[in-house]
Amino acid sequence: NDPDDLDLHGNDPDDLRPGPRRPRGAPGPGRPCKETFGVFYHESDADTATATSPPWM
């Protein structure tokens, strides 16, 4: 596997390889995170979760 394929957070692939690190100048612009996800929540005053409720569990 190519280390470039494993990087999800904009890290420089040379920083992930073992061995001496190369010198760096000023950091370049960061890349935005492209991972998106949905957040589900169930508001409750007590811990009421069971194996079937809330329905998405």
Secondary structure, 3 states (H helix, E strand, C coil): CCHHHHCCCCCCHHHHCCCCCCCCCCCCCCCCCCCCCCCCCCCCCCCCCCCCCCCCC
